[in-house]
């Protein structure tokens, strides 16, 4: 697992398409290739996850 804190914009395309505006986010890069995107507000659940 790798943790990365960055100011970034997130563009997701999958079952749904979404854009998260630029902000400081915590990105969790998991060993299975999935990525979790967290914001500093809104609880413990990730904003987006992908495989």
C-alpha positions as CSV (number, residue, x, y, z in Angstrom):
1,X,0.0,0.0,0.0
2,X,1.2,3.5,-0.9
3,X,-0.2,6.7,0.5
4,X,0.1,10.0,-1.4
5,X,-1.2,13.4,-0.4
6,X,-1.6,15.7,-3.4
7,X,-3.5,18.7,-4.7
8,X,-5.3,17.2,-7.7
9,X,-8.4,17.0,-9.8
10,X,-9.9,13.6,-10.2
11,X,-11.6,12.4,-13.4
12,X,-13.3,9.0,-13.2
13,X,-14.8,7.1,-16.1
14,X,-16.4,3.7,-15.4
15,X,-20.0,2.7,-14.7
16,X,-20.4,6.4,-14.0
17,X,-18.5,9.5,-15.1
18,X,-17.5,12.0,-12.4
19,X,-15.1,14.9,-12.0
20,X,-13.9,16.1,-8.5
21,X,-12.5,19.6,-8.5
22,X,-9.0,20.4,-7.6
23,X,-8.4,19.9,-3.8
24,X,-5.9,18.4,-1.4
25,X,-6.7,14.6,-1.4
26,X,-5.3,11.4,0.1
27,X,-4.7,8.8,-2.5
28,X,-4.3,5.2,-1.4
29,X,-2.7,3.0,-4.0
30,X,-3.4,-0.7,-3.0
31,X,-1.3,-3.7,-3.9
32,X,-4.2,-5.2,-6.0
33,X,-4.0,-2.2,-8.3
34,X,-7.0,-0.3,-6.9
35,X,-6.9,3.3,-5.9
36,X,-9.0,5.0,-3.2
37,X,-9.5,8.8,-3.1
38,X,-10.3,10.5,0.2
39,X,-11.1,14.1,1.1
40,X,-10.5,15.7,4.5
41,X,-14.3,16.2,5.0
42,X,-17.1,13.7,4.8
43,X,-16.1,10.9,7.1
44,X,-14.1,7.8,6.5
45,X,-15.5,6.4,3.2
46,X,-13.5,7.1,0.0
47,X,-14.9,9.5,-2.5
48,X,-13.9,7.2,-5.4
49,X,-12.4,3.9,-5.8
50,X,-11.3,2.0,-8.9
51,X,-9.6,-1.2,-9.9
